[in-house]
Amino acid sequence: MKSSSIMGPAFLSPPKVLPSSKHALSIMKTNSLIQDLKSSIPRPSKPAVAAPRSRPEFLSTPWTLADALRPGLLAVRHFYRVFLFFQSVAIGLYFAYANLPPVQQAVDSFANWKASGGLLLSGLLTAVAGTILPETARTILGPDRSWSGERLRKLACNFLFFGLNGLLVELFYMLQAHLFGIGATSSVVLPKILLDFFGFIPWFALPMSVSYFLWLELGWSPLRILRSWNWALYRDRVLPLLFPDYVYWGPILLFLYGLPLALQVPYFLLAFSGWSLAFVFIGSYGLPSKK
C-alpha cells in the first residue's frame, strides 16, 4: 500500500493477469502464470469422498494453506532476478538520496512538485505508472504490439482504477503518519509494515483489486460481485498473491517508511513503476507474439 505498492504480489481471471495499485497490477499481470503453475503441481490421486450434507461447501474440497501459497512461491522462484533488479534500483536511490547532494536536490524538487498537486496528482502519477508505462513497455518489448479497441477500453478502465489506488495509498500513508509518527526508527517503521502487510494488503488492497476485475468479468454488476465473495474466492484469488507481494515490497518498505512523509509517495511511485515493469516480463512469459 505500499500500499505500496501497487503494487499485485501484488497475480484473477479475465483479464488473465497477476496486487494493489501495486497490488492490482500483480493481479493484472500474473494470473495466467499462477494458473499454469497450479496446474503443473503434482497431486496424489485420491478416491472421491462425498462430504456430509451439513458441511459448508468451502470445506468440502481438500485444501491447505500451502496449496494456496505454492503458486506464488513458484512464481517468485522463477522470476526472483527481475524482482531483485527493480528492488536494487529503488534501494539504490534511497542511498543515493542520502549521500549525493545532486540526487537529493532532484528528488526534493520532484517531491515539492508532487506535493503542490495534492491527492489528484498522486492519483494521476500512479495511474501513469500502473497503465501507460507498462503498456508502452509491452508494446515495445513484449509480445503484444496490437492496439485494439478492447485493449484501449481496458486501458481506460485500468487508468481510472489505478488513479483511485494512488489516492488511497497517499491517504494510507497519511493515516500511518498520524498513528505512528515519522522517522527512521524501529518503533515507527515496524508498526507501519505490520499494518501494511497484515491489514491493508490482505483485507483491503487485494480484495478491492479482485473486486474490480470481477466487475469487469461479471458484466459490470455490483450485485453479482457481492454474491461472488466467499471464502473460496478469497482462497483462490487473494491468498496466491500474498507471497510475491510480500517478497517484492518487504525490503522496499523498510526504507520507504523511514522517509519523511513528503518523500514516501514519490519513492512509492518509483518502486511501483519497477513493480509494473517487472510484471510486463512475468505476464508476457511464454506468450506468442502479436503483431
C-alpha positions in Angstrom: 0.0 0.0 0.0 2.8 0.3 -0.2 0.4 0.2 -0.2 2.6 0.0 -1.5 2.6 -1.0 -3.8 0.7 -1.5 -6.2 2.0 -2.8 -6.0 -0.1 -7.3 -7.4 2.1 -9.8 -5.4 0.6 -7.7 -5.8 -1.2 -12.2 -9.6 -7.7 -13.5 -11.4 -9.3 -14.2 -14.5 -10.5 -12.3 -17.2 -8.5 -10.4 -17.6 -5.8 -13.0 -17.0 -3.1 -11.1 -15.2 -1.1 -11.1 -11.6 -1.9 -6.9 -6.1 -2.8 -3.2 -5.4 -2.3 0.0 -7.1 0.8 -2.1 -6.7 -1.4 -5.0 -5.7 -3.8 -4.6 -8.6 -1.1 -4.7 -11.1 0.2 -8.0 -9.8 -3.3 -9.4 -10.3 -3.4 -8.0 -13.8 -0.1 -9.3 -15.0 0.4 -12.8 -13.5 -2.9 -14.6 -13.0 -2.3 -16.7 -16.1 1.1 -17.7 -14.8 -0.3 -18.7 -11.4 -2.9 -20.8 -13.1 -0.3 -22.6 -15.2 1.9 -23.2 -12.1 -1.1 -24.5 -10.2 -1.9 -27.0 -13.0 1.7 -28.1 -13.0 1.8 -29.1 -9.3 1.6 -32.9 -9.0 -1.1 -34.1 -6.7 -1.7 -37.6 -5.5 -4.9 -39.2 -6.7 -7.4 -39.9 -4.0 -10.8 -41.7 -4.2 -13.7 -39.3 -4.2 -15.4 -39.0 -0.8 -18.8 -37.4 -0.5 -18.8 -34.6 2.1 -21.6 -34.7 4.7 -24.5 -32.5 3.7 -24.2 -30.4 6.8 -20.6 -29.5 6.0 -20.1 -26.0 4.5 -19.3 -26.1 0.8 -15.9 -24.4 1.1 -14.7 -27.1 3.5 -15.8 -29.9 1.1 -12.7 -29.6 -1.1 -9.4 -30.8 0.4 -7.2 -27.7 0.8 -4.2 -26.5 2.8 -2.6 -23.1 3.2 0.5 -24.5 1.4 -1.7 -25.2 -1.6 -2.8 -21.6 -1.8 0.7 -20.1 -1.3 2.6 -22.5 -3.5 1.8 -20.8 -6.9 3.1 -17.5 -5.6 6.2 -19.2 -4.2 6.9 -20.8 -7.6 6.4 -17.5 -9.4 9.0 -15.8 -7.1 11.4 -18.7 -7.6 11.1 -18.3 -11.4 11.3 -14.5 -11.6 13.3 -13.5 -8.5 16.1 -12.0 -10.6 13.5 -9.5 -12.1 12.4 -8.6 -8.5 16.0 -8.2 -7.3 16.8 -5.8 -10.2 14.0 -3.4 -9.5 14.4 -3.7 -5.7 18.1 -2.8 -6.2 17.2 0.3 -8.2 14.7 1.5 -5.6 17.0 0.9 -2.6 20.0 2.3 -4.5 18.1 5.6 -5.0 17.5 5.7 -1.2 21.2 5.6 -0.5 22.0 8.0 -3.4 19.5 10.5 -1.9 21.2 10.2 1.5 24.7 10.6 0.1 24.6 12.6 -3.2 23.5 16.2 -3.0 22.5 16.4 -6.7 20.2 13.4 -6.3 18.8 14.9 -3.1 18.0 18.2 -4.9 16.4 16.4 -7.8 14.2 14.2 -5.5 13.3 17.1 -3.3 12.2 19.1 -6.3 10.0 16.3 -7.5 8.5 15.8 -4.1 7.7 19.5 -3.8 6.1 19.5 -7.2 4.1 16.4 -6.3 3.0 17.9 -3.0 1.8 21.0 -4.9 -0.6 18.8 -6.9 -2.1 17.1 -3.8 -4.0 13.9 -3.9 -5.1 14.3 -7.5 -1.6 14.4 -8.8 -0.8 11.3 -6.7 -3.7 9.5 -8.4 -2.6 10.7 -11.9 1.0 9.6 -11.4 0.0 6.2 -10.0 -2.3 5.7 -13.0 0.5 6.5 -15.4 2.9 4.1 -13.6 0.3 1.4 -13.5 -1.1 1.6 -17.0 0.8 3.9 -19.5 4.3 2.8 -18.5 3.7 -1.0 -18.6 1.5 -0.9 -21.7 4.2 1.1 -23.5 6.8 -1.4 -22.4 4.5 -4.3 -23.6 4.2 -2.6 -27.0 7.9 -2.1 -27.4 9.4 -5.2 -25.7 6.6 -7.6 -25.1 4.7 -10.0 -27.4 1.6 -7.8 -27.7 2.1 -5.0 -30.1 -1.6 -4.7 -31.2 -3.8 -1.8 -30.2 -7.4 -3.0 -30.5 -10.5 -1.1 -29.3 -10.9 -3.6 -26.5 -7.4 -3.1 -25.3 -7.9 0.7 -25.2 -11.2 0.3 -23.3 -9.5 -1.8 -20.7 -6.6 0.7 -20.5 -9.0 3.5 -19.8 -10.8 1.5 -17.0 -7.4 0.5 -15.5 -6.2 4.1 -15.7 -9.1 5.2 -13.5 -8.7 2.2 -11.2 -5.0 2.8 -10.6 -5.7 6.5 -10.1 -8.1 5.7 -7.3 -5.4 3.4 -5.9 -2.9 6.2 -5.9 -5.3 8.4 -3.8 -5.9 5.6 -1.3 -2.1 4.9 -1.0 -1.4 8.5 -0.1 -4.3 8.6 2.4 -3.0 5.4 3.9 0.5 6.9 4.4 -1.1 10.0 6.0 -3.1 7.7 8.4 0.1 5.8 9.4 2.0 9.0 10.0 -0.8 10.1 12.3 -0.9 6.8 14.1 2.8 6.0 14.4 4.7 9.2 13.6 7.5 9.8 11.2 11.1 8.8 11.4 13.6 6.0 10.6 13.3 4.2 13.9 12.0 0.7 14.6 9.2 2.0 16.7 7.9 3.9 13.7 8.8 1.6 10.7 7.9 -1.8 12.1 4.3 -0.9 13.1 3.7 0.6 9.7 5.0 -2.5 7.9 2.9 -4.8 10.1 -0.3 -2.7 9.5 0.5 -2.7 5.7 1.3 -6.4 5.5 -1.4 -7.9 7.8 -4.1 -5.2 7.5 -4.1 -3.1 4.4 -2.8 -5.6 1.8 -4.8 -8.8 2.7 -8.1 -7.2 3.8 -8.4 -4.1 1.7 -6.0 -3.6 -1.2 -6.1 -7.1 -2.7 -9.8 -7.7 -2.2 -10.5 -4.3 -3.8 -8.4 -5.3 -6.8 -10.1 -8.6 -7.1 -13.5 -6.9 -6.9 -12.5 -4.5 -9.7 -11.6 -7.4 -12.0 -14.7 -9.3 -11.1 -16.6 -6.1 -12.0 -15.1 -6.4 -15.5 -15.6 -10.1 -15.6 -19.2 -10.3 -14.5 -20.6 -7.6 -16.7 -20.3 -4.5 -14.5 -22.8 -5.9 -11.9 -22.1 -4.8 -8.3 -24.7 -7.3 -7.0 -23.1 -10.2 -8.7 -19.7 -9.2 -7.2 -21.2 -9.1 -3.7 -22.7 -12.6 -4.3 -19.4 -13.9 -5.6 -17.4 -13.1 -2.4 -16.9 -16.0 -0.1 -14.0 -18.0 1.4 -13.4 -19.9 -1.8 -12.9 -16.7 -3.8 -10.6 -15.3 -1.2 -8.7 -18.5 -1.0 -8.3 -18.9 -4.8 -7.7 -15.3 -5.9 -6.2 -13.4 -2.9 -4.0 -15.8 -1.0 -1.8 -16.8 -4.0 -0.9 -13.1 -4.4 0.4 -12.5 -0.9 3.8 -14.1 -1.1 5.0 -12.3 -4.3 3.7 -9.1 -2.9 5.5 -9.5 0.4 8.7 -10.6 -1.3 8.9 -7.5 -3.5 7.6 -4.8 -1.2 9.0 -6.1 2.1 12.6 -4.9 1.6 11.5 -1.7 -0.1 9.1 -0.7 2.8 11.9 -1.0 5.3 13.4 2.1 3.6 10.2 3.8 2.4 8.6 4.1 5.9 11.7 5.7 7.3 11.5 8.6 4.9 9.8 12.0 5.6 6.1 11.9 4.6 6.7 14.2 1.6 9.1 11.7 0.1 7.1 8.5 0.7 4.7 8.8 -2.2 7.5 9.8 -4.7 9.5 6.8 -3.5 6.4 4.6 -3.8 5.9 5.8 -7.4 9.5 4.7 -8.3 9.1 1.3 -6.7 5.6 0.9 -8.2 7.0 1.7 -11.7 9.5 -1.1 -11.2 6.7 -3.4 -10.0 4.7 -2.6 -13.1 7.6 -3.2 -15.5 8.6 -6.4 -13.7 5.2 -7.9 -14.4 5.4 -6.9 -18.1 8.1 -9.6 -18.2 6.3 -12.0 -15.9 2.9 -11.6 -17.6 4.4 -12.0 -21.1 6.4 -15.1 -20.2 5.7 -17.8 -22.7 3.1 -15.9 -24.7 3.2 -15.9 -28.5 3.9 -12.6 -30.3 1.0 -10.5 -31.6 1.6 -8.0 -34.4 
